[in-house]
Amino acid sequence: MDVNGVGWITAIIIGGLAGWLAEMFMKSNMGILMNIVLGIVGAIVLNAILQALNIGAFGAGWIAYLITGFIGACLLIWAGRMVRR
């Protein structure tokens, strides 16, 4: 079973990297587990948003998953900040 053209283990590793990059970009302070969750969930959320808007995704493969996870994780961090305020 694969996610966006990558396997589950690869999705976890790339999700962690995407979450970490989003954490650095958004200047937030979270742990490694939260980075992995943000990267994976961010990719899922952004893919759902893109499909709902009938916009094509960034493609398949690990680079597309990294880009989608990064943007999705940034959106989740931003939404979390809006809820806290």
C-alpha positions in Angstrom: 0.0 0.0 0.0 1.4 3.4 -0.8 0.6 7.1 -0.2 1.0 9.5 -3.1 3.4 7.2 -4.8 5.5 6.5 -1.7 5.4 3.7 0.8 4.3 4.0 4.4 7.8 4.1 5.9 8.9 6.7 3.4 5.7 8.7 4.1 6.6 8.8 7.8 10.2 9.9 7.1 9.2 12.5 4.5 6.3 13.6 6.7 8.7 14.2 9.5 11.0 16.2 7.3 8.1 18.2 5.9 6.9 18.9 9.5 10.4 19.9 10.6 10.8 22.3 7.6 7.3 23.8 8.4 8.3 24.1 12.0 11.5 26.0 11.1 9.6 28.2 8.5 6.7 29.1 10.8 9.1 29.5 13.8 7.2 27.2 16.1 8.6 24.8 18.7 7.3 21.2 18.6 8.8 17.8 19.1 9.7 15.2 16.5 6.5 13.2 16.9 4.4 16.3 16.3 6.5 17.1 13.2 5.8 13.7 11.7 2.1 14.1 12.5 2.0 17.6 11.0 3.8 16.5 7.8 1.6 13.5 7.2 -1.7 15.1 8.2 -0.8 18.3 6.4 -0.2 16.3 3.1 -3.6 14.6 3.5 -5.4 17.8 4.3 -3.8 19.7 1.4 -4.6 16.9 -1.0 -8.2 16.9 0.1 -8.4 20.7 -0.3 -6.9 20.5 -3.8 -9.3 17.7 -4.8 -12.3 19.7 -3.4 -11.2 22.7 -5.5 -10.7 20.5 -8.5 -7.0 21.5 -8.7 -4.4 18.9 -9.7 -2.0 17.9 -7.0 1.8 18.4 -7.2 2.2 15.0 -8.8 3.4 11.7 -7.3 6.6 10.7 -5.7 8.6 11.8 -2.7 9.3 15.4 -3.8 5.6 16.0 -4.4 4.8 14.4 -1.0 7.4 16.7 0.6 6.0 19.8 -1.0 2.4 18.9 -0.2 3.3 17.9 3.4 5.3 21.2 3.9 2.5 23.4 2.7 -0.2 21.4 4.5 1.8 21.5 7.8 2.3 25.3 7.5 -1.5 25.6 7.0 -2.1 23.4 10.1 0.3 25.5 12.2 -1.3 28.7 11.0 -4.8 27.3 11.8 -3.6 26.2 15.2 -2.3 29.7 16.0 -5.6 31.2 14.9 -7.6 28.9 17.2 -5.3 29.7 20.2 -5.8 33.4 19.8 
